[in-house]
Amino acid sequence: MKLIREIFDDWITRAAGIVFVLIVSLTFFNLYSDLPEKYPLFGVINFSMVPILFIVGGIIFILAILWS
């Protein structure tokens, strides 16, 4: 637990971890849930969040390179 605390000690690594968890959980939700097929507007929003999160992750990656 102490190692995890040392890794996520600043805001940029916390943001990267949160975006990663959101991408993984949203991908698994899209794979195993039938709610996006039942509700089309929810499906559009749900499926469009994955590319948006990838772009946000790329921006965080660039900021992490420039920050260090």
PyMOL commands that set and color helices and strands:
alter all, ss='L'
color gray80, all
select helices_A, chain A and resi 2-7+11-32+35-38+40-67
alter helices_A, ss='H'
color red, helices_A
deselect
rebuild
show_as cartoon
